[in-house]
Amino acid sequence: MVGQGALLSPLGLLLLAPLCLLHPGASGQPHPTKGAPRETSSIQGVRGGSVELDCGSQSAPLVVFWSFTPLGSLIPQPVAIASGGEFKVEASASALGAVSLRNSSLVLWELQEGARGHFLCQALHAASGQLHATYSSLALAVLVPVSKPQVRLSDPSPVEGASLVATCIVREGTEPVTFVWQHQAPRGPAEALMGVTKRLIQLDPVNRTHLGWYTCTAHNAVSQLSSDGAFLDVIYGPDNPVITVEPLGFTEEGFGASEREEVTLSCLAASNPPSLYVWLHDHTQVHAGPTYVIASASRAHTGLYTCLAHNSRLDTHTQTSVQLTIYYPPKAQPSCAVLPAPGALALLCTWPGGLPAAQLQWAGPQGAGPTALSNVTWSYAATHLANGSAFTCTGRHPALALPMLCRITLWEPLWSPTCWTMATIRDQFIMLSCEWPGGEPPAVLSWLDEQEQPLGSSSSSPAVYLLQAQEDLAGREFTCRGTHPLRAPDPLCQLRLEAPQLAVAEPRVSVLEGEEAWLGCTLLGGMPPAQLLWLGPQRRQVEPGTLGFTLHPEGTQLRLNVQGADPVRHGGTYQCVAQNALGNSSRSVLLEVLRYPAPPNVTISRLTYGRRRSEVQLQWTVRGPGNLTGFLVQRRAGVPGLGAGAWETMAGDIEPESRGRRLGGLDPGVLYAFRVLALNHRTAGHPSEVKTPADPPFSAYAAVLGAAGTGMVVATVASLLVFQYAARHPDTFPCLGCLLVPREQSHQDQGSRGGPEATPGTEPSPTTPGSDPAQESTEPPVNVTITVTATP
């Protein structure tokens, strides 16, 4: 018997190895031996994982030998052998994975697909001093996890309506492999495609709902993996555009919006890629883009708007048009008017313009009235209407948030009709006028003749009727009748046509010359009103602005004022004339302009030249009775060879108390003649005698006085000089020196002369005139009198 130590040696292993190998039979299956397994156990492992193959022995064997027969092969290959605590792995076993032995079990790490096949474990046991072998056969199936799937589209960007195949590609994985497909729209959650478990799906035909991300999930008994998404971009469109308008407003033709409102037109056409949009207004492009905004809609924006959608990928176009109507209200507000009708009122309400036309409706004291578009008329019975009854017209328009109103309040005109008449130019026609203002509705006026027959047609105030001017109209009466629905009975006014009649304030007026005169004339009657005028003494009309005359119209009077009355120009007979279309009348007024009495006579008492013969001294005296208001001095220059010139006034504003005047401005080489006239207002007296100026007489009195004055001045100056010299040189004039200079002062002066010499250029100061004599001398003063006689 061989010992255990010999068996466990490497040499023993090599000797036992051939004994442990199974020899293939003729059938290609392992040759059964005594103790060989009858059944093969199946076990699964996952590639890359680990698996432990149990040898099946209950006690620790002496020797364990593992062999592997790949699938499709009949030749076993050694894998590993173990004896005791030692084991050896065949180098070629690395194709199975990382091989190790744990007791009698074979452990495969990092399992490879090459490990797929049959494993045989042969174990040698020693029991009861005998050796016996056991066998264990295992069939190992290596499962491969599925690889990450990949979705492949036959056409990533198909056109809608084409056919498409999507395939889920898995490179490896143990069958069976099952598939799950998911679809996720661009803006939606992922959704499983129910009933699709195959590797590929077919979309025929493809449509826009198929657009989105596609993923597939592959799984087998070992693992499960999902692919990345593949995007299916379905090209389609554009569909017919859909136009929306905000704010939303419908009309019979399309959409409507209000004037000055912001209007937004939006266009949407389903398309991939997204559509390019162009807006047309009445076939003229106005915007590019899906949204066209009209910031402030006006009536010019009314028209047909077309949205063009373009698919740049397919180069296809679609379009849709809508009619947009811009509502605009009528101008201003509804206008209400009421017209009188026999026994009724015609209420008119108009509000023209606008789009669409405004809806108008009347409402009165008894409730709602008729309604119409733009213009509505309501004929309302005028009976039992109170003064102040109101009627309202309400106008509504889609472009206005609030209704517009106009209101009419009925009221009765005040007082009664007023009549008057006047003539047209040149008195060809007489115009009958009647007025009754106010009231709502205005009163209706009509003219009637004496037989109450209407003259012309009725009208509102004022009512005018023309009559051909004829003299036989004088004395006829005409009536104006006023009619108003709130006044009963009808008021009347009457007038009678008459020729004019006159009266003067004074038929004879007397005034003094230069004063003003007033001539008065009063119109006593006349219809139509007459025109007053004054005719002067020469039968000429006195017009306003005539020099010397002023017209003062005062109601029915016309006063004529004559300023500065002159007997020649203003004296005479004046006529006041009144005339209208039916005739005329005149009255005379005599204006007498009286002169003032003659003033007294004047005599020149003295008329002499001045020294230079450029002026004269004139004096005069007054003789005889009469009133005086002033004097007038005239001169006349003598022209050699031509005789005397004309008289000209030198002074005309001399007071009546004056009796003389000095007149200058004469030419010494001209001989003048003078005369004086006395004045009583505008009446001049007889002129004085004419005199020429005389030379003035010689007078020595003035010369004597001049010479005497001059001599006195010279003597006084000489005396003062003598006294001053005597005072400064008392030795030259001892007597005067004693009188003028005190002795002490004289001694002091002598002493000073005997002393040092005075400074050159200086003189002793003289005695100041007017100084106090007591301070300079104690002797009494000497009075000196100098008399100067001048002989002429």
Secondary structure, 3 states (H helix, E strand, C coil): CCCHHHHHCHHHHHHHHHHHCCCECCCCCECCCCCCCCCEEEEEEECCCCEEECCCCCCCCCEEEEEEEECCCCCCEEEEEEECCEEEECHHHHHHCEEEEECCEEEEECCCHHHCEEEEEEEEEEECCEEEEEEEEEEEEEECCCCCCEEEECCCCCECCCCEEEEEECCCCCCCCEEEEEEECCCCCEEECCCCCCCEEEECCCCHHHCEEEEEEEECCCCEEECCCEEECCEECCCCCEEEEECCCECCCCEEEECCCCEEEEEECCCECCCEEEEEECCEEEEECCEEEECCCCHHHCEEEEEEEEECCCCEEEEEEEEEEEEECCCCCCEEEEEEECCEEEEEEECCCCECCCEEEEEECCEEEEEEECEEEEEEECCCCCCCCEEEEEEECCCCCCCEEEEEECECCCCCCEEEEEECHHHCEEEEEEECCCCECCCEEEEECCCCCEEEEEEECCEEEEEECCHHHCCCEEEEEEEECCECCCCEEEEECEEEEEEECCCEEEEECCCCEEEEEEEEEEECCCEEEEECCCCCECCCCCCCEEEEEECCEEEEEECCCCHHHHCEEEEEEEEECCEEEEEEEEEEEECCCCCCEEEEEEEEECCCCCCEEEEEEEECCCCCCEEEEEEEEEECCCEECCCEEEEEEECCCCCEEEECCCCCCCCEEEEEEEEECCEECCCCCCECCECCCCCCHHHHHHHHHHHHHHHHHHHHHHHHHHHHCCCCCHHHHHHHCCHHHHHHHHHHHHCCCCCCCCCCCCCCCCCCHHHHCCCCCCCCCCCCCCCC
